Amino acid sequence: MWHGVRSNLAAVSDADVANPTAALLLLGSTIFLLAAMYVVCYTFFMANWEGWESWNRRTGLDAEHAEEERQRRLK
């Protein structure tokens, strides 16, 4: 009567049972997404980076000048 009929119930996973394949896929996709975000952000940062000299001029944060000032204050 039911020969050759396959049930789809075997393909439905039980919610209480851990699925290692799905867990590894989720972990892999999360790592891949984080890596992609890092690459995109780093690419935009490097495209706009002008160097430390420009940064020091724009912000007034010159490490050599700050060290000289510190030495002068300590004397």
N, C-alpha and C positions, 0 to 999 in steps of 0.2 A: 504494500500500500504506500509507504513512504520511502521506498528505496530510491537512492540517488538524490534525495532532497537534503540540502545542507541548511542548517539553521544559522541565522545571523547572530544568535545569542552567544555563540562561542567567540565572536569577534568583539563583542562588547566587554570592555574591561570592568572589573569590579572596582568601585571607588575606594574600597577599604584596602585594596592590595597595592603595594608599591610597584611602580612601573619604572625600572632602571633605564630603559631606553628613552623614555620621555624625560626623565630627570637629566640624563646626559645631554640630550638635545637642548633642553632648557638652559643648562649650565653653559654649553657651548655657544648658544646664541647670545647669552648674556655677556660672555667674555668677548665674543666677536663684536657686539654692539659697543661695549666700552672701548675696545681697541679702535674701532672706526671713529668714535667720538674724539678720542685722543688724537688720532691722525688729522682729523679735520681741524680741530682747535689749534694744534701745533702748526699746521700749514698756514692758517690765517695769522697766527702770531708771528711766524718767521717772515711772512710776506710783508708785514707792517713794521718789523723790528728795524730800527735805524742804527743800533749799536750803542755801546755804553757811553761814548763821548757825547752823542746827541742827547741821551737820557740825562747825563750829568749837567749838560748845559741847560736843558729845559727845566729840570727840577732843582738845580742848584745843589745837588747832592754829589759833591766831588770828594772821593775817598782820600786823595792825597791832601787836599786842602783841610779836610776834617781832621786828619792825623796831625798835620802841622798845628792846627788850632788846639788840639788836645794836648800836644807836647808843650805848647806855649802856656796853657792854663796850669799844667802840672808844675811848672817852674816857679 
